Amino acid sequence: MNDATILMHAYFEALHERLEAARGLVAADIEAMLPTAAKAFPQANLDIEKLDAYKEAALAFLEERIETYNPVGIQFLFDRPRSKEAFQMELQLNWYDSTAEFTQLAAAGGRIPLAWHLMAAIAALMTVVFGVIALRLHPRMRAALAAGELPKAAAALDGIRRLVVLNLALGIATIAVATLGRAL
């Protein structure tokens, strides 16, 4: 480590400590100022639920900013490992080490195993099923509920339930293909 790296570590450590110490004060300021700021913009039509959502987003942003300066994580920005070491570190950080699959792919001359194709196809199908739920059935159910037509809403909800079960089955199939992938 050179002097500049040590200085940067010390800077981010001090900044993180100051932000951690002020976390409660900033959170209290967010709680106090948000209703006042909302009143300044009546055209926004903010109700309690929206104010709570804004407060939650502001607090999440605060947490994210504090973690940005966490000296434990920031050190990786300044200690630049060589690309081979970085690749190994990335594989170790993942819960699943895919080195064997990449070695198999390279040995096969770039041909992609059948299991990978199957998993991609199942993922595409799951995406289509979700799209049908989100773009077709859910709006249909909401419209029926708004109109007070409970039988139509129940029928749409039943369709949603069936497609969610289908997506669950497809997810289980994806896990089975991933687990049994080398045997395929």
C-alpha positions as CSV (number, residue, x, y, z in Angstrom):
1,M,0.0,0.0,0.0
2,N,1.3,3.5,-0.8
3,D,0.7,6.7,1.1
4,A,-2.2,7.8,-1.1
5,T,-4.0,4.5,-0.5
6,I,-3.5,4.8,3.3
7,L,-4.7,8.4,3.2
8,M,-7.9,7.4,1.2
9,H,-8.6,4.6,3.7
10,A,-8.3,7.0,6.6
11,Y,-10.5,9.6,4.9
12,F,-13.3,7.2,4.1
13,E,-13.1,5.6,7.6
14,A,-13.4,9.1,9.2
15,L,-16.3,10.0,6.8
16,H,-18.1,6.8,7.6
17,E,-17.7,7.3,11.3
18,R,-19.2,10.8,11.0
19,L,-22.1,9.6,9.0
20,E,-22.8,6.8,11.4
21,A,-22.8,9.2,14.3
22,A,-25.2,11.6,12.5
23,R,-27.5,8.8,11.2
24,G,-30.2,9.4,13.9
25,L,-30.1,13.2,13.5
26,V,-30.5,13.0,9.7
27,A,-33.3,10.4,10.1
28,A,-35.1,12.7,12.6
29,D,-34.7,15.6,10.1
30,I,-36.2,13.6,7.3
31,E,-39.2,12.7,9.6
32,A,-39.6,16.4,10.6
33,M,-39.1,18.1,7.2
34,L,-40.9,15.8,4.8
35,P,-44.5,16.7,5.9
36,T,-43.6,20.4,5.7
37,A,-42.0,20.0,2.3
38,A,-45.1,18.1,1.1
39,K,-47.4,21.0,2.2
40,A,-45.3,23.3,0.1
41,F,-46.4,21.4,-3.0
42,P,-50.2,20.8,-2.7
43,Q,-50.4,19.9,-6.4
44,A,-48.5,16.7,-5.6
45,N,-51.5,15.5,-3.7
46,L,-49.5,13.5,-1.1
47,D,-51.5,11.4,1.3
48,I,-50.2,9.6,4.4
49,E,-49.3,6.5,2.4
50,K,-47.3,8.4,-0.2
51,L,-45.5,10.4,2.6
52,D,-44.6,7.1,4.3
53,A,-43.3,5.8,1.0
54,Y,-41.2,8.9,0.4
55,K,-39.9,8.7,4.0
56,E,-38.9,5.1,3.5
57,A,-37.1,5.9,0.3
58,A,-35.3,8.8,1.9
59,L,-34.2,6.6,4.8
60,A,-33.1,3.9,2.4
61,F,-31.1,6.5,0.5
62,L,-29.4,7.6,3.7
63,E,-28.4,4.0,4.5
64,E,-27.1,3.6,1.0
65,R,-25.0,6.7,1.3
66,I,-23.6,5.6,4.6
67,E,-22.6,2.2,3.3
68,T,-21.0,3.9,0.3
69,Y,-18.3,5.2,2.6
70,N,-17.9,2.0,4.6
71,P,-14.1,1.5,4.8
72,V,-14.5,-2.3,4.7
73,G,-16.0,-2.2,1.2
74,I,-14.3,1.0,-0.1
75,Q,-10.8,-0.6,0.1
76,F,-11.5,-2.7,-3.0
77,L,-11.6,0.6,-5.0
78,F,-8.0,1.4,-4.2
79,D,-6.3,-2.0,-3.9
80,R,-6.5,-2.9,-7.6
81,P,-5.8,-6.6,-7.9
82,R,-4.7,-8.1,-11.2
83,S,-7.4,-9.4,-13.5
84,K,-6.8,-13.1,-12.7
85,E,-7.0,-12.4,-9.0
86,A,-10.1,-10.2,-9.5
87,F,-11.8,-13.1,-11.4
88,Q,-10.9,-15.6,-8.6
89,M,-12.2,-13.1,-6.0
90,E,-15.4,-12.6,-7.8
91,L,-16.0,-16.4,-8.1
92,Q,-15.3,-16.7,-4.4
93,L,-17.8,-14.0,-3.5
94,N,-20.6,-15.8,-5.4
95,W,-22.4,-18.5,-3.6
96,Y,-21.8,-20.8,-6.5
97,D,-18.4,-21.3,-8.1
98,S,-18.9,-21.7,-11.8
99,T,-15.3,-22.3,-12.7
100,A,-16.0,-25.9,-13.7
101,E,-18.8,-24.9,-16.1
102,F,-16.6,-22.3,-17.7
103,T,-13.8,-24.9,-18.0
104,Q,-16.2,-27.3,-19.6
105,L,-17.4,-24.6,-22.0
106,A,-13.9,-23.8,-23.1
107,A,-13.0,-27.5,-23.5
108,A,-16.1,-28.0,-25.6
109,G,-14.9,-25.4,-28.0
110,G,-17.5,-22.8,-27.0
111,R,-20.6,-25.1,-27.4
112,I,-23.1,-24.2,-24.7
113,P,-24.5,-27.2,-22.8
114,L,-28.1,-28.3,-23.3
115,A,-28.9,-27.5,-19.6
116,W,-28.1,-23.9,-20.1
117,H,-30.4,-23.6,-23.1
118,L,-33.2,-25.3,-21.1
119,M,-32.7,-22.9,-18.2
120,A,-32.8,-19.9,-20.5
121,A,-35.9,-21.2,-22.3
122,I,-37.7,-21.8,-19.0
123,A,-36.7,-18.3,-17.8
124,A,-38.2,-16.8,-20.9
125,L,-41.4,-18.8,-20.4
126,M,-41.6,-17.7,-16.8
127,T,-41.2,-14.1,-17.9
128,V,-44.0,-14.4,-20.4
129,V,-46.2,-15.9,-17.6
130,F,-45.4,-13.0,-15.4
131,G,-46.2,-10.6,-18.2
132,V,-49.7,-12.2,-18.6
133,I,-50.3,-11.8,-14.9
134,A,-49.1,-8.3,-14.6
135,L,-50.4,-6.8,-17.8
136,R,-53.6,-8.8,-18.4
137,L,-55.1,-10.5,-15.4
138,H,-54.1,-8.1,-12.6
139,P,-55.6,-5.0,-14.4
140,R,-58.7,-7.1,-15.2
141,M,-59.1,-8.0,-11.5
142,R,-58.6,-4.4,-10.3
143,A,-61.2,-3.1,-12.8
144,A,-63.7,-5.7,-11.7
145,L,-63.1,-4.9,-8.0
146,A,-63.5,-1.1,-8.7
147,A,-66.8,-1.8,-10.5
148,G,-68.0,-4.1,-7.7
149,E,-68.2,-7.2,-9.9
150,L,-66.9,-9.7,-7.5
151,P,-67.5,-12.8,-9.7
152,K,-65.3,-11.3,-12.5
153,A,-62.7,-10.3,-9.9
154,A,-62.7,-13.8,-8.5
155,A,-62.3,-15.4,-11.9
156,A,-59.3,-13.1,-12.7
157,L,-57.8,-13.9,-9.3
158,D,-58.2,-17.6,-10.0
159,G,-56.3,-17.1,-13.3
160,I,-53.6,-15.3,-11.4
161,R,-53.4,-18.2,-8.9
162,R,-53.1,-20.8,-11.6
163,L,-50.3,-18.9,-13.4
164,V,-48.4,-18.3,-10.1
165,V,-48.6,-22.1,-9.5
166,L,-47.3,-22.6,-13.1
167,N,-44.4,-20.3,-12.5
168,L,-43.6,-22.1,-9.3
169,A,-43.5,-25.4,-11.2
170,L,-41.3,-23.8,-13.9
171,G,-39.0,-22.5,-11.1
172,I,-38.7,-26.0,-9.6
173,A,-38.0,-27.4,-13.1
174,T,-35.2,-24.8,-13.5
175,I,-33.7,-26.0,-10.3
176,A,-33.9,-29.6,-11.4
177,V,-32.3,-28.8,-14.8
178,A,-29.5,-26.8,-13.0
179,T,-29.0,-29.7,-10.6
180,L,-29.0,-32.4,-13.1
181,G,-27.4,-30.3,-15.9
182,R,-24.3,-32.4,-16.3
183,A,-26.3,-35.5,-16.8
184,L,-28.4,-34.1,-19.6
